[in-house]
Amino acid sequence: AGIPALWQKFNEHFGHIPTQVGKIAFGLCAMQPGKPGFRYVAGVRVTRTDDLPTEFETISVPAQAWAIFPHEGHINAIPATVDAAFRTWLPTSGRKIGAFPDVLEFYGADFDPETGLGTVEIWLPLADQMTKS
């Protein structure tokens, strides 16, 4: 329930964030070592951070290779796409997850938060080295 509520609050600012780049959004998921669960942040790309409202936080995502998985259908089914990426693709890919973030959700310009439909992708950061089989 917390993630949809976060997006609802964030969407009040979407499109009006100083130096926002385009009409795409991201959901960042990161495990918190030593704590239960994960941290989830809703955000957009910006060109500068000095004009952001004080309640906003800046997070830098490092440049890295990504495995990208298109999500089909309603946003409520996104856990199935994440599960398929981690439990089906990753173990057979020979790849390892990069350091940060654990998962990045990409919401395209055509994504409609009212209907829960549009372009959505799950991005897994990849470590530079492949594992040996």
C-alpha positions in Angstrom: 0.0 0.0 0.0 2.9 2.3 0.6 4.3 2.3 -2.9 1.0 3.4 -4.6 0.5 6.1 -2.0 4.0 7.4 -2.6 3.3 7.5 -6.4 0.1 9.3 -5.8 1.9 12.0 -3.7 4.8 12.2 -6.2 2.5 12.6 -9.2 1.2 15.9 -7.7 4.7 17.2 -8.5 5.4 15.3 -11.8 5.9 17.6 -14.7 6.5 20.6 -12.4 9.8 19.6 -10.9 12.5 22.1 -11.6 14.9 20.9 -14.4 12.9 17.7 -14.9 14.0 15.9 -18.1 11.1 14.7 -20.2 8.0 12.9 -19.0 9.5 9.7 -17.8 9.7 8.5 -14.2 11.6 5.9 -12.3 11.0 3.7 -9.3 14.2 2.9 -7.5 14.4 -0.3 -5.3 17.3 -0.8 -3.0 17.9 -3.4 -0.2 18.9 -1.9 3.1 21.6 -4.1 4.7 20.7 -5.0 8.2 17.1 -3.9 7.8 14.0 -5.8 6.8 12.5 -5.0 3.4 13.8 -2.5 0.8 13.8 1.2 0.2 11.6 2.5 -2.6 11.9 5.9 -4.2 9.8 7.5 -6.9 11.7 10.0 -9.1 12.6 11.7 -12.4 15.8 12.6 -14.0 16.9 16.3 -13.5 19.7 18.3 -15.0 20.4 20.2 -11.8 19.6 19.7 -8.1 20.0 23.1 -6.6 16.4 24.2 -7.4 14.7 21.1 -6.0 12.1 21.5 -3.2 13.6 20.8 0.3 11.4 17.7 0.7 13.0 16.1 -2.4 16.1 13.9 -2.2 18.9 13.5 -4.8 20.1 10.0 -5.7 22.8 9.4 -8.3 22.5 6.1 -10.2 25.9 5.0 -11.6 26.4 4.5 -15.3 26.4 0.7 -15.9 25.0 -2.0 -18.1 21.4 -3.0 -17.6 19.2 -6.0 -18.5 15.9 -4.6 -19.5 12.6 -6.5 -19.2 9.4 -5.0 -20.7 6.4 -5.3 -18.4 3.1 -6.2 -20.2 -0.3 -5.3 -18.8 -1.5 -3.5 -15.7 1.0 -2.1 -13.2 -0.4 -4.3 -10.5 1.2 -7.3 -12.1 4.7 -5.9 -12.0 5.9 -8.3 -9.2 5.6 -11.1 -11.8 7.9 -9.3 -14.2 10.5 -8.7 -11.4 10.2 -12.3 -10.3 10.7 -13.6 -13.9 13.8 -11.4 -14.2 15.4 -12.7 -11.0 14.2 -16.3 -10.9 14.2 -17.2 -14.5 16.5 -15.0 -16.5 19.3 -14.2 -14.0 20.2 -17.7 -12.9 20.7 -18.8 -16.5 22.2 -15.6 -17.9 25.8 -15.9 -16.5 25.4 -12.4 -15.2 25.5 -10.9 -11.7 23.6 -8.0 -10.3 25.5 -4.7 -10.0 25.9 -2.9 -6.7 23.2 -0.2 -6.9 20.3 0.0 -7.2 18.8 -3.6 -6.9 16.1 -2.8 -9.4 15.1 0.3 -11.4 11.5 0.6 -12.8 11.2 2.7 -15.9 7.9 4.5 -16.7 7.6 5.8 -20.2 6.0 9.1 -21.3 2.9 7.1 -22.3 2.4 5.5 -18.9 -0.9 6.6 -17.4 -1.0 6.4 -13.6 -4.8 6.6 -13.7 -5.3 3.5 -15.7 -2.0 1.7 -14.7 -1.2 1.1 -18.3 1.6 2.2 -20.7 5.3 1.6 -21.1 6.9 0.0 -18.1 10.3 -1.7 -17.9 12.2 -3.5 -15.2 15.9 -2.7 -15.3 18.4 -4.9 -13.5 21.9 -3.4 -13.1 24.6 -5.7 -14.2 28.1 -6.3 -12.8 30.9 -6.0 -15.3 32.0 -9.6 -15.0 30.0 -12.6 -16.2 30.0 -15.7 -14.0 31.5 -18.9 -15.3 29.2 -21.9 -15.8 
